[in-house]
Amino acid sequence: MALDDDIRKLARNAMLRDFEPEALRLIAFAAESRDYRAGDVLFHAGETADGGYLLRSGSVSLEAEGENVTVLPPSLLGGTALITETLRPATAIVREPSSLLKIPRPLFLRVLNEYPDSAVLLHKNIAARLQSFARELDTVRSSVLDE
């Protein structure tokens, strides 16, 4: 069943892996399924982001400042945009026929409201990532100051 496949793909993402199964089910059910052709642009760098995308099949290229990264399923594009207003840091171009779930921010925020245990786990996940980032910055700062 496609819904169950989408739930499994959502659960494979670091940001969503600790979510309750019913929270993932709501996202998979309510998100908009879209099919794209090679060359279609999902979004442009600098645009206001209104949510994220789960890459279900195919591939997408993220291009920013001359850099190009290919993204494969089941990647989540725009995870930050699910929880806060932000600008797209890169342009996303579909590289081959691809299927994506568009997850609007209001849907994601509704899920966090309806499944507070998932919201708490997301908060802990983000806090841990920020702490790790802060440690990495501390290491870089120390090495720069030592030079």
N, C-alpha and C positions, 0 to 999 in steps of 0.2 A: 504494500500500500504506500502511495506517495507521501501521505502525511507522516507515517512512521519513519520513512526515509529522511524526510526533512527534520524531524525531531532528533534522529540520530546524528545528522550532520550539524545541527545547532549545538548538540551536546559535545561535539568534538572540538569546539572552540574554547580557548582558555577563558575567555570572558564569561561564557555561558555554561561551562561544564558542571558547575555546582548547582545550577538551577533545578528546582523541583520539576519532575516530569510534566505535571499539568501546566506549569508556567511555559515550558517549551512547547507544549501542545497548543496553547493559546497563540503563541507567536507564530508557529508553523501554520495554524489554521487561518489566522487573521491577516498575515502578511500577503502581499500581492505577488503572485507568481508571474514572472516575465521571461520571455524568450528573446534573445538578441542575435543579430547577425554579426559576422566578422566586420570590424570597422565601426560599429556603433559606439558612440561615446556615452558612458554612463553619467559622467560629470566632468567638469573642468576645474583645474586648480584655481583657487580663489573664490569659487562659488560658495554661497551659504549652504551648509549641509542640513538636510531635513530628516536624516535617518541613515540607516546602514543597509548593506546588501549581503546576503549569504550566497556565495557562489556555489551552486548545486552541481553544475557540469560545465565543461569548457575551460576557457582561460581568459584572464584579463591582464592587461599590461598597465602598470601604474607608472606614469611619467612625470618627473619633477626635476627642474634644474638640470636638464641633460642626463639624468639618471633614468634607467628603465628597469623595472622589476616585474617579472611575470608571476601572477598569482594563480594558484590551482585550487580546485575544490578540496575540502569544504571551507574555504577561507571566508572570514567575516571582514568586509570592507566597510570602513566608517564606524567602527565600534564606539569611538568617542562621541560621534554625532548622535548615537542612540540616547545619550544621557545629558548632553549639553549642547548649546548653540556653538557652532564652530564653522570655520571655513575649510573647504576641501584643500588638503595640502598637495594633492597631485591630480593629474588628469587620468581618468580610468577609461581605457579603450578595450573593447571586446576583441580578442584575437582570433576566435573561431566561434562557430555557433555555440551559444552558451545559454544556460538557464540560471536565473537568479531569483531569490526572494527579496523583495524590497520591504524593509522593516521601517515604517515611519516612527519617528521619535514619540509621538503621542501614544502609539500602540505599546512601545517598549515601556514608557512611563506608567501606562495603565497596568501592565503586567507587574511592574515593581510594586504598585499600590495594592494590587489584588493578591500578590504572593510575597508578603513581607519577609518571609524566611529567605527567599531568593534574593531580595534586596539586601538583606544583611550579609549574605554570602558574597554578593557582588561588591559591597562596600569593603569587606575584608580582602577580597581579591585585589581591588584597586589600591587599597592601603599597602598591601604587601609589595605590589609593583612599584609604588611610589617610594617605599623604603629602600627597595633594591636600587632604584634609579638614584636616590640620594646617596647611597653608599658608593655607587659608581662615580658620581660627580665628586664626592669627597676624595676618592682615590686619584682622579685626574687632577683635582686642585692641589693635592699634596705633591704629586709628581711635578707639576708646573712650578710650584713654590720651591721645590728642592733644586731646581735647575739654576 
